[in-house]
Amino acid sequence: MANNTFTFLPTDDDVAFYQQNGCWISPPILPDDVLDTAERGMRRHYAGDVDRRVDGDENGENSGWRPEDGDVLRKNDYASLRVSELAHLVRQSVIAACAARLAGAPEIRLWHDQLLYKPSGSDRLGNVGWHTDRRYWRCCSSQDMLTAWVPFHDVTEAHGPVMFAAGSHRWNETADLNFFDQDLTTLERHAAEHDLRIVSATLARGQVSFHHCKTVHGSGPNHSGEPRRSIAIHLQPGDNHHVTAHNPDGTVATHRNDNLTAAQGNGTPDYADPVVCPRLWSATS
């Protein structure tokens, strides 16, 4: 992978495109063997065959989808901390190096990941509502966090790919949008203020889509005849740290990482905790 890391870094034009649109799709940068291994790791995770536990698994705080939930949209946070095959994918240096170039950051750390599985024929129940990731990361100092979405197979329009509202990372507050609101017409309320242009992340296997933490995105139902299988890798610049912030309703903004990471000397969570938020790329290493 060392050669790929430098061969496939975003060009100056790619970075300019990302800055303008808040999203970018890479060329194929991941080899089949890495994705095959990740698929095995996904199956292991769903079968409960994990290498280690995450704090809170015992009482269901982090468990996410479980077999008893049935054939529905699955989301499992921190999967790479449990299963080694998924950690191998998440730690691919080419992904973090691309993210560093797009964000203009000398260092990239893992924030957390989400293992995602969208069954075919799920109709509206398979929708992921329009939202921004930043809405859920207000306790972070960085405004330039980003996400790499890695499907394990080719993704067509029929799979219900991730969709981006191009340029929406430059919009004002979009707190009314919600991951769990499956009504995809909610974006229409912003149509009067913005020139809506939707970009679908249809990808060949090995490609990766990247989006800014303030980019509005969501996805529709999967009608491909096969489950859509992927992982979202949420990434933070190395200088990101905890800040005291509030949600629009006045409550203190928090994140699950606040409890998983070690505490610093002043009692605040350490978002550079090497166990939970390992360094994935550094310009100096």
C-alpha positions in Angstrom: 0.0 0.0 0.0 2.9 2.4 0.4 3.0 3.2 -3.3 -0.7 3.6 -3.5 -0.6 6.2 -0.7 1.4 8.6 -2.8 0.1 7.6 -6.3 -3.5 8.3 -5.4 -3.3 11.4 -3.2 -5.8 14.1 -4.2 -4.4 16.6 -6.7 -4.6 20.3 -6.2 -7.7 20.2 -8.5 -9.2 17.5 -6.3 -8.7 19.5 -3.2 -10.2 22.6 -4.8 -13.2 20.4 -5.8 -13.6 19.2 -2.2 -13.4 22.7 -0.8 -16.1 23.8 -3.3 -18.4 20.9 -3.0 -17.7 19.3 0.4 -17.2 15.9 -1.1 -14.8 14.0 -3.3 -14.7 10.5 -4.7 -11.3 8.8 -5.1 -10.1 6.5 -7.9 -9.8 2.9 -6.9 -7.4 2.9 -4.0 -8.2 -0.2 -2.0 -7.2 -3.7 -3.3 -9.7 -6.6 -3.4 -7.9 -8.6 -0.7 -8.4 -5.8 1.8 -12.1 -5.6 1.0 -12.5 -9.4 1.0 -10.9 -9.4 4.5 -13.3 -6.7 5.6 -16.3 -8.7 4.4 -15.1 -11.6 6.5 -14.8 -9.2 9.5 -18.3 -7.9 8.9 -19.7 -11.5 9.0 -17.7 -12.2 12.2 -19.0 -9.0 13.8 -22.6 -9.9 13.0 -22.1 -13.4 14.4 -20.8 -12.0 17.7 -17.3 -13.4 17.0 -15.2 -10.5 18.1 -11.6 -10.2 19.2 -12.2 -7.7 21.9 -15.0 -5.8 23.6 -15.7 -2.1 23.8 -16.6 -0.6 27.2 -20.4 -0.6 27.3 -21.0 -3.6 25.2 -22.1 -5.6 28.2 -25.1 -3.4 28.9 -25.9 -2.7 25.2 -24.6 0.9 25.1 -22.5 0.3 22.0 -24.1 -2.8 20.6 -26.1 -1.3 17.7 -27.8 -3.9 15.5 -28.3 -7.3 16.9 -29.7 -10.5 15.2 -33.0 -10.2 17.1 -33.5 -6.8 15.4 -34.2 -8.7 12.1 -33.5 -7.8 8.5 -33.4 -4.0 8.9 -30.9 -1.2 8.4 -27.9 -2.1 10.5 -25.5 0.4 12.2 -22.8 -0.8 14.6 -20.4 1.8 16.0 -16.8 1.0 16.9 -16.7 -2.2 14.8 -13.0 -1.7 14.1 -12.2 -1.8 17.8 -13.8 -5.2 18.1 -12.8 -7.1 14.9 -9.2 -7.2 13.6 -10.2 -7.5 9.9 -12.1 -4.3 10.1 -9.3 -2.6 12.0 -7.0 -3.6 9.1 -9.3 -1.7 6.6 -9.8 1.3 8.8 -6.0 1.7 9.3 -5.2 1.7 5.6 -2.7 4.6 5.3 -4.0 5.5 1.8 -7.4 6.5 3.3 -5.9 8.6 6.0 -3.4 10.2 3.6 -6.2 11.2 1.2 -8.1 12.7 4.2 -5.1 14.6 5.4 -4.6 16.2 1.9 -8.3 17.1 1.6 -8.5 18.6 5.2 -5.1 20.3 4.9 -4.0 18.5 8.1 -0.5 17.2 9.0 -2.0 14.4 11.1 -5.2 12.3 10.9 -6.6 10.3 13.8 -9.6 7.9 13.9 -12.7 9.5 15.5 -14.8 6.4 15.3 -16.4 4.1 12.7 -19.8 2.7 11.8 -20.4 -0.7 10.2 -23.4 -0.3 7.9 -25.6 -2.8 6.2 -28.7 -1.9 4.2 -30.9 -4.8 3.2 -32.4 -4.9 -0.3 -36.1 -4.1 -0.7 -36.0 -2.1 2.5 -38.1 0.7 1.0 -38.4 3.9 3.1 -37.3 1.9 6.2 -33.8 1.8 4.6 -33.5 5.5 4.3 -30.8 7.4 6.2 -32.2 10.9 6.8 -30.5 14.1 5.6 -28.0 15.3 8.2 -24.5 16.6 8.9 -22.0 14.7 11.0 -21.0 18.0 12.7 -24.4 18.1 14.3 -23.3 15.1 16.5 -19.7 16.3 17.0 -20.3 19.8 18.6 -18.0 18.9 21.4 -15.1 18.8 19.0 -12.9 21.8 18.4 -12.2 21.0 14.7 -14.5 22.3 12.0 -12.7 20.2 9.4 -13.4 16.6 10.5 -14.4 14.4 7.6 -15.7 10.9 6.7 -14.5 8.2 4.4 -17.3 5.9 3.2 -16.0 2.6 2.0 -18.4 0.2 0.3 -17.2 -3.5 0.1 -18.6 -3.9 -3.5 -19.6 -1.9 -6.5 -22.4 0.6 -5.6 -25.0 1.6 -8.2 -28.0 3.9 -7.9 -30.1 0.8 -7.1 -28.1 0.2 -3.9 -29.2 3.4 -2.2 -25.8 5.1 -2.3 -24.8 8.0 0.0 -26.1 11.2 -1.5 -24.5 14.7 -0.9 -25.9 18.1 -1.2 -23.0 19.7 -3.0 -21.6 22.8 -1.3 -23.8 22.4 1.8 -20.8 22.5 4.1 -20.9 26.2 3.4 -24.5 26.6 4.4 -25.6 28.1 7.7 -26.9 25.9 10.6 -28.9 22.8 9.5 -29.8 21.6 12.9 -33.3 20.7 11.7 -31.9 17.8 9.7 -31.6 14.4 11.5 -30.0 11.0 10.6 -33.0 9.2 12.0 -35.6 11.1 10.0 -36.3 8.8 7.1 -38.4 11.4 5.2 -36.0 12.5 2.5 -38.3 15.4 1.5 -37.0 17.3 4.5 -34.2 18.8 2.4 -36.8 20.6 0.3 -37.2 23.2 3.1 -33.7 24.5 2.2 -34.4 24.7 -1.5 -35.6 28.3 -1.4 -32.3 29.4 0.2 -29.8 27.2 -1.7 -29.2 25.9 -5.2 -29.7 22.2 -4.4 -27.4 19.9 -6.4 -27.4 16.2 -5.3 -24.4 14.1 -5.9 -24.7 10.3 -5.6 -21.7 8.2 -4.5 -21.9 5.5 -7.1 -18.6 3.7 -6.8 -16.6 0.8 -8.3 -15.2 -1.6 -5.7 -12.0 0.0 -4.3 -13.2 3.6 -4.6 -13.8 5.7 -1.5 -16.0 8.7 -1.0 -15.0 11.5 1.3 -17.2 14.3 2.7 -16.8 17.2 5.0 -18.4 17.0 8.5 -20.7 19.9 7.6 -21.9 18.4 4.3 -25.5 17.4 4.2 -25.9 13.8 3.2 -28.3 10.9 3.4 -29.4 7.8 1.4 -32.5 6.2 0.0 -33.7 2.6 -0.2 -31.8 -0.3 -1.6 -33.5 -2.1 -4.5 -30.4 -3.8 -6.0 -31.2 -7.4 -4.9 -28.3 -7.6 -2.6 -27.5 -5.9 0.8 -25.4 -2.7 0.6 -22.4 -3.4 2.8 -20.0 -0.7 3.9 -18.2 1.1 6.7 -18.1 4.8 7.5 -14.7 5.9 8.8 -15.0 9.2 10.7 -11.7 11.0 10.9 -10.3 13.9 12.9 -7.3 16.2 12.3 -4.6 15.7 14.8 -5.2 19.0 16.6 -8.9 18.2 17.3 -9.7 18.3 21.0 -12.7 18.5 23.4 -14.5 21.8 23.9 -17.5 22.7 26.0 -20.3 23.3 23.6 -24.1 23.3 23.7 -26.8 21.9 21.4 -29.5 24.1 20.0 -31.8 23.1 22.9 -29.3 24.3 25.4 -28.1 20.9 26.6 -24.3 20.2 26.8 -23.0 18.6 23.7 -21.4 15.1 24.3 -20.2 12.1 22.3 -19.8 8.5 23.2 -16.0 9.0 22.8 -16.2 11.2 26.0 -16.7 8.0 28.0 -14.5 5.7 25.9 -11.3 7.7 25.8 -9.0 8.2 28.7 -9.3 11.5 30.7 -6.6 14.1 30.5 -5.1 15.7 33.6 -7.8 18.5 33.6 -10.5 15.8 33.4 -11.5 16.4 29.8 -11.7 13.4 27.4 -8.5 12.8 25.4 -9.4 12.6 21.7 -5.9 11.6 21.0 -6.3 8.4 23.1 -4.2 5.9 21.1 -6.5 3.0 21.9 -9.8 4.6 20.8 -8.6 7.3 18.4 -5.3 5.9 17.0 -3.1 8.1 14.7 -3.7 6.8 11.1 -1.4 9.3 9.2 1.3 11.8 10.0 3.3 13.8 7.6 6.3 13.4 9.9 6.3 9.5 10.0 
